[in-house]
Amino acid sequence: EVQLVESGGGLVQPGSPLKLSCAASGFTFSSNWLNWIRQAPGKGLEWVASINPDGRRTYYPDTVKGRFVVSKDNAKNTGYLQMNNLRSEDTAMYYCARSDRTPFDYWGQGVMVTVSS
Amino acid sequence: DIQVTQSPSVLSASVGDRVTLNCKASHNINKYLNWYQQKLGEAPKLLMYNTNNIQTGIPLRFSGSGSGTDYTLTISSLQPEDVATYFCFQHNVWPLTFGSGTKLEIK
């Protein structure tokens, strides 16, 4: 059974860093893209980051480019999202999701990040 | 960036009704259009990929169609468990973009 479990969320002050983790199981992690999607409270979905299977290519929207870094450790079956210089508008539920034959075919349960002073 | 517009934003229908949700992209997305269902308090779930390919385990009352810039998700006979928000999503070009969602309610 495919499972993705996020961790590392919490309350942080504006300008602070935070690193999220996504522990994967039930599939060959090294063969799949890993992605992060976020959802602000009561709002829609926003794609945040993607990384290819071997970790050499990454993609971001302009809203987070230069502040967020996605990575994956295939030996540990874990993906990461390093978030720097956090802003209040980054407050959201953050989901990790796998891509196999199509993007985001399986999602984790999400982890909440709140940026507030 | 490709903008994806969903309509209507809220849809109220009766159990057993045929329901159609719409998604319009600002440019041709070559059928690289997925649909996700999100129930209250849950993570989104993939329903349909590349316009008309149903994900494993999804009931066959769900179907998808479209091409170019216009796409639809159809529920042939609405069931109470279909109450959710539905998001379309284009993955033809970076940056990847979601529609703003259609909230489906039961009358």
Interface residues (C-beta under 8 A of the other chain):
Chain A: I37 G44 L45 E46 W47 S50 Y59 Y60 P61 D62 Y95 R101 T102 P103 F104 D105 Y106 W107 G108 Q109 G110
Chain B: N34 Y36 Q38 A43 P44 K45 L46 Y49 N50 N53 Q55 F87 F89 H91 W94 P95 L96 T97 F98 G99 S100 G101
